[in-house]
Amino acid sequence: MTEPLLSVEGLRVVFGQGAREQVAVDGVSFQVAAGETLGIVGESGSGKSLTALAVLRLVPSPPGRIAGGRVRFEGRDLAGISEREMERVRGARIGMIFQEPMSALNPVFTVGEQVAEALRVHEGLGRREASARALALLQRVGIADAPRRMKQYPHELSGGMRQRVMIAAALACRPSLLIADEPTTALDVTIQAQILALLRELQREMGMAVVLITHDLGVVAQMVDRVVVMYGGRVAEEGTVEQVFGRPSHPYTRLLLESIPSLDHDRDRLPTIPGMVPTLAELPPGCRFHPRCPQAMAVCRERAPDAVTVEPGHRAACFALPQIHPVEAQSGAGA
Amino acid sequence: MTAADAAQPPAVPAGRSLLRRLLRHRLFLTGSILFGLMLVMAVFADLIQVAAPERMHYRFRFQNPSWQFPLGTDNFGRDLWSRLVHGARLSLGIGFAVVVMTGVAGTAIGLLSGYFRRLDEPLMRVMDALMAFPAILLAIAIAAALGPSAINAVIALAVVYTPRTARIVRSTVLVVREMEYIQAALAFGARHRWIIFRHVLPNSLAPLIVQLTFIFAYAVLAESILSFLGVGPPPPTPTWGNMIAEGKDYLREAPLLALFPGLAVMLTALGLNILGDGLRDVLDPRLRVQHD
C-alpha cells in the first residue's frame, strides 16, 4: 500500500502550562488517501477544528501548542519543517475554507483581490495575471457575472456566493488537500446542497483529497468516504460511512445516529444524548464519554479505552466492545 | 449591540459614497470649512500678507485695524494680519508634522504590540510610563531640555501623543487579529508582514484617522502653549503662541494683539474637533457613544 497523502498519528494539542494544562486534542490519529474524502464529525468542543488547525500548524499560540504526535503530508513530517517551508504548504498544497464566509473575507478588499491573494503569495504573479486567474477561478466556482462580481466587496455578496469565493481562493493554487471546516453550517439548506455539489465536482476534477469537518451527519453521509467520530478531543470511532453509519460500534455514535429525525419512524420524541460535551476544564477521567454513556462500566471511569478493530478498516474506542484485535496502544498511552 | 456587530470591524467604504456621506454631514462640513480657511491662510501666506511679518513700522505702533493694516499693528509696528497668516503656516505646519510623526510611530507600536503578543507587555509598559505624566508638562519638559525650536517642539509633542495613538491602534488590532479572515490569510500561507500591512492595518485605520484629527487640534493648542511659555520656536518667529505671549503685555492698551491669534488657535482647534467628530460618525459610528 502506498503512503497516504496525510497521516496524523497521536496528535496532541494542549492549552496552558504546567498544572493548568488542558488537553484539547488527545492522541488523535487518522489517515487520508489521495483523492479521498474524510469526514470528521463531532459536537462543538470535540476538538475537530483544532485538529485541522494543528495539521496546518496554526493552533493559536500562546495559549495553545502542539504537544505531541506526527503529521505527515506528501511524505514530509510537517512538524519538522521550518516556518518558511510551512508557509509554502499552507494555501499551496493544503487549502482551507472556513465556516463563516462572512468574516473569512476581508471587508476592505474586493473579492477578486482576495482570490488573487494566494496566487500572488505563492506563485509570485503580478497584479494583472493574478486577477485574470482569479476571474477564471470565480467563473469555475459558478459565480454568475464574475467580471462584475470580482470588483465588488464581500458585503455586496450573498452568503452562498461568499463561500464560493472562499472556495475559489482556497483552490487557487490547486492544493492536493482541502480542509473544509464546517463549510455549509452558516448557509441555508438549498445553498448548502449547491456548495456541497460544487465541492464534490471540484474534488473530482482536481483529484484532491478533502477533509470535511462538520457536525451535520447528513452532510457526512452524502459527501464522504470515511468518517472519524470525535468526542472530547479523542477519536471515538473510525471507518467507512457504511461501517460507521450502518454498524455503529461506539455508544456515542449510536446515540448520535438515533438522534437524527427520520421520515420512516413515527416517534413522538426524538431521543437526545443526556448531558453536555464537557468543557476542557472538567474533562472526566477515563473514557471521556462515560458520564453520558448508558453502557458505562467501572473500568470506563478509570482508564481510557484503546481503539479496537471491529472489522477491517473499522475501529472504535470502547471497553464494551469484544476485544478481538487489540490494536497497538498508541493513542491513550501517550498522555 | 450584538456580539457579531462588535466583532465586525468598521469597513472603510468605497471612495465615492464615503465622500458623499461626509459632505452630507453638517458637523464635518462646518469643521472642514473652518479648518480649510486656516489652511488657505497658511498655504497662501506670502500672497495675502500686506507686509513682511518681521518688518517693523516704528511710526505705526499700536495701530487700529485700517486699510493699510487689516488687523492693526503690534508694539513694534509689525502688521498683525501678516504675522497671523505666517503664524498659521508655522502652527499648522508643526501640527501636521506632529500628526505624521505620531501617526507613524503610534501605528507602528500599536501594530507590533497588538499583533505580536510577546511585544505587548514591554511596549505598553513604556507607553504607560509616558502617559503617567500630564501631557503638556511632559511636552514642556522635553521641549525645554531640547531647546526652543520648531523641530524640538514637534519632537516633544510627538513623544507625548504617540502613546495615546499606539493604545488606540493596539486595541483595534486586538479585535481585527481575531477575525476569521486573518486566520484565512494564515491558512493561505501569507506571511506576518503581508497580513499586518494588507489585512490588519487597513481594517484598523478608521479609529486612527479620527484620532489623528484630534491630535492635530491638540498639537496646535499645545504648540501655542509651548511658544507662550517660551520653549517653542523663539521670537520674533510669528507663531500664534509667540503672538499671544507678546500681546499679553499690552492686554489693557491693545487687547486685539492677543485676541486675534487667540481666536485663530481657538477656531483651528474647534474646526478640527468637529471635523473629527463628523469623520468619526461617518467612518465608525460605534465610537460615538464612547466618546461623548
Interface residues (C-beta under 8 A of the other chain):
Chain A: L56 L58 P62 E87 R88 V89 R90 G91 A92 G95 M96 F98 Q99 E100 S103 A104 L105 N106 P107 V108 F109 E117 A118 V121 H122 Y153 H155 M166 A169 A170
Chain B: A7 Q8 P9 A11 V12 A14 R117 M179 E180 Y181 Q183 A184 A185 L186 A187 F188 G189 A190 R191 W194 R198 H199 P202 N203
